[in-house]
Structures are given as structure tokens and as C-alpha cells.
Amino acid sequence: MQSTATIYRAVRLTARSSAMLFAASQAIQALGPRAAQAWRPLYLGFMAAHATHFAVVARYAKITGGRALFPGGRNLNDVGGWPTVATIYTLFAGLAATGWAAGASPSRNRRGLGIAGRIATGTIGAMFTGTYLGQLPRSGWNAVPAAIVAAAVLASLLSRGAAGRAGIHPSLASARWVTDPTRP
């Protein structure tokens, strides 16, 4: 049987791994289309790490009875129990899948999917950053991952919208596009 301390360490490790893989994928995307191939395995790694994190958190909640599971020391039952956990998992997975769909093939994205992807990326980035900032009273070192995630997401979002309303990266702008930006 695993100890509570061991499972808690796994919760923290999987959360940190997920956040750093997410930040790395966003930083790579900010570098432009030539780095696009490196983006895919990092983003898939983020998704796998976060799925593992969710499983470990569920295990931790099960063995602790959900005590102090949520920020501020709130118990699982204080926030609505397992339906709340299922909702959080589902919403986060939806955001991650939207980010994947929008970033997997940027040249073929429809405008709506590109906007949804930017919203999903920004939301995930804000969630990670907010979580780390909330941990600052425990350790000032939590400012480091908060800054890394925030900077990577900001760089990625700015690079995606840098060439104007179409959200095309400057390196993708062809001479034809410059003369007629309504053409792909």
C-alpha cells in the first residue's frame, strides 16, 4: 500500500511535469512554423502528464477521503464531491483537446477554431499560473514556474496574432497574401 506522502509527491510531480510540458509546447509554437513539428510531441506529453495527474489526484482523494484536496484546505465534499471533480476533469480535457485541434494544423484552421484555440491556451495558462501564484505563501520558488508558464503562453498567443486579424504568423505570409490578405 502506498503512503499518503508518496501519493502527494506524485500529485506534485505530475502537476509540475504537465505545466512545464505545456509551457515548452507554447514556447516552441512561438518560434514559428519551422518549430511546429517539435510542438506536437510536447503538447501530447502535456496531455498525457495531465491525464496521469488527474488519475493520481483521484487516487489521493480516495485514500484521504478528499480532505484538504482543494486550495484553501477545502475538502472534496465542501465543493460538491466527485461530480465537481468529474466536471473539472472534463472541462480541462476539453480545453486541452481544443488547444490541440487548433495548433495541430494552423494553416488549415478555420478562424473560429483558431480563436477557440487561443482562448483554450490562455485559459490553461491562466489556470497553471494562478495555481502557482496561489502557492507563493508556501514557497517563493513557485514564482518560477508561474513566470515560465505565463511568459510561454504570452509569447505563443502574441506570435499567433502578430500579423493582424487573420492570426497568421509573419513567416507564413507569402507575397500573394501580402497583396491580397483575403486569400490563404
N, C-alpha and C positions, 0 to 999 in steps of 0.2 A: 504494500500500500504506500502511496506517495504522501509525503507530508504536505501540510498546508504551505509551509515556507517554500518548498520545492516548486509547487504549482504556481505560487505567487511570482517566483523568479521567472518561470516560464511565461506568465502573463506579461511581465515587463519586457522580457527578451523579444517575444513575438510582436509586441506593440512597437518597440523600437525598430526592429527589423522592417516591419511594414512601413513605418514612417520614413525611414531612410531610403528604402527602395522606391517609395513614391516620390520622394524629393529627387532622387537620382534620375528617375524617368522624366520628371518635369524639367530638370536641368538639361538633360540630353535633348529634349524636344526644343528647348530654347535655342539650341545650336543650329537648328535648321534642318532641311530635308536630307542632307547628307548623313546626318546622325540618326535619321529616322529608324534605320534597322536596329540600332542599339536600344532604342526606346522600347521596342516590343518585349524582349525578354525581361527587362527591368520592371515594366508595368505588370507583366504576368507574374513575376516574382512578388511584387507588392500584393497582388490579388491573392496569391497562394499563402503568403505570410499572414495576411489579414484573415483569411479563412481559418488558418491554423490558430490565430489569436482568438477568434470567436469561439472555436472549439475549446481552447484552453480556459477561456473566461467562463464558459458554460460549466466545465468540469470544476473550476474553482468555486463557482456559485453553488454547485451541487454539494461539494464537501463542506462548505462553510455555512450552508443554509441561507446564502445570499446576504450575510451580514457584511456591512460596510462595502458593498460591491460598487456603489456609485459615488461620484465626487461628493465631498462634504460628509462622508461617512454614512450616507443613506443606505438603508437596506433594500433588498430586492422587493420586498412586499410594500415598502414605502412608495415605490414608483410604479406600481401596478403589476408586479410579478413577472412571470415568464412571458405573457403576451407583450409586455413592453420590450423585453429582450428580443423576442422574435421580430417585432416591428423595427427596432434599431438595426438588427442584422439585415433585414430585408431592404430597408432604405439605404443602408451603406452599400450593400451589394448592387443595388440599382444605380447608385451614383458611380460606383467603380465600373460597372458594365457600360454606362453611358460614356464615361471618360475613355474607355477602351474603344468603343464604337466610333467615337468622334476622332480619336487620334490614330486609329489603325490605318486609315487611308485618307489623309487630309485632302488630297487632290480630288477625290470623288465625293467628298462630303457635301450634303446639301446644307444650305445656310442654317436651317433650323437645328440640324444635328450639331453643327459647329458651335452654335450658341449654347445648346444644351450641354455640350462637352465642356465648354468654358465655365459654365455655371457649376457643373459637377466637379470639375477640377478645383475651382475656387472654394466650393463648399467643403470638399475633403481637406484641402489645405487649411481652411479656417478651423475645421474640427481638430486636426492634428496640432496646429499652432495653439489653439485655445486650451487643449488638453495639457500641453507642456507648460504654457503660461500659468495655468491653474496649479501646477506642481511647483512653482517657484518658491513658495514658503517651505517646502521640504528640502529643496536644494537649488541654489542659484545656477547650477550646471544645466538645469532644464531650459535655460535661456538659449543654450547652444542648439539643441535640435529644433526649438521653436524658430530661431533665426534661420536655420538651414532650410526648413520646410517653407517658411514664408518667402524667403529670397528665391528659391527654386520655382515656386508656384507663380510668384510675381513675374519673374523672368520669362517663364513659359507663356503666361497669359499676355504679356506685353509683346512678345515676339509673334504670337498668333494674330494679333490685331494691328501689327505695326504698319502694314501697307494700306490701311484705310478700311473702308466699310466692308469690303469683301473678306477681310481677315486673312489675306494671302501673305505669306512670308515674303519679304523683299527678294530673296534669292529665287523664288518661283515666278517672279514677274518677267514675262517674256516681252519682246518688243511689240508683239501683237497685242498683248494685254495692256501695255502702256498706252498704245494708241487707241484701243477700244476696251476699257475695263469691264464692259458687259460680257465680253467673250471669255470663255475659260482658257 
